[in-house]
Every structure is written in C-alpha cells, then in structure tokens.
Amino acid sequence: MALRMKSCPFCGGDAYLADTWNGQVAVKCSSCGCSTLYFKQKETAIHIWNHRSENGNKKQKSDQDLQSSELPNGVYYGK
C-alpha cells in the first residue's frame, strides 16, 4: 500500500519525493519549495510531512512574513 502525501501546508501545492545521491529522501512542495529534512527512509519523510501542524492558512507567505515559530516540526520553507 502506497503512502499518500498531504498537500503543502503553506500554499496547497502537490508534494513529491526528492532523493539524493546517497539514497536519502525528503518530501517537497512542487509549487513553493517547502520541504521536510532528508531521511534514510521514505516512510519517515512522508510521516513527518503528513503529521505536521496544519496552519490553516493556504496563502503563500514570503520569507520575510514567515516566522520560524510557524514552521511545522521537521519542515522548512524555501527553495
């Protein structure tokens, strides 16, 4: 059974798995670049992405508007 990824908590964009040369994976937003940290297992990255705090605001924020206290644990904002 494939794990389903929620949409981006910041802009509502589609999420995808991004991998590195050493096999680590992160979940990233295809629209605004929001991302989890990189993890050894894709299930961990998807779990962190799906279980972040919902901020309820789908409006995309600029870097200046986004306060670090608003970021879900394990998710960062930026391209």
Beta strands, then each sheet from edge to edge (+ up, - down):
strand 1: 15-19
strand 2: 25-29
strand 3: 35-36
strand 4: 75-76
sheet 1: 1+ 2-
sheet 2: 3+ 4-
end
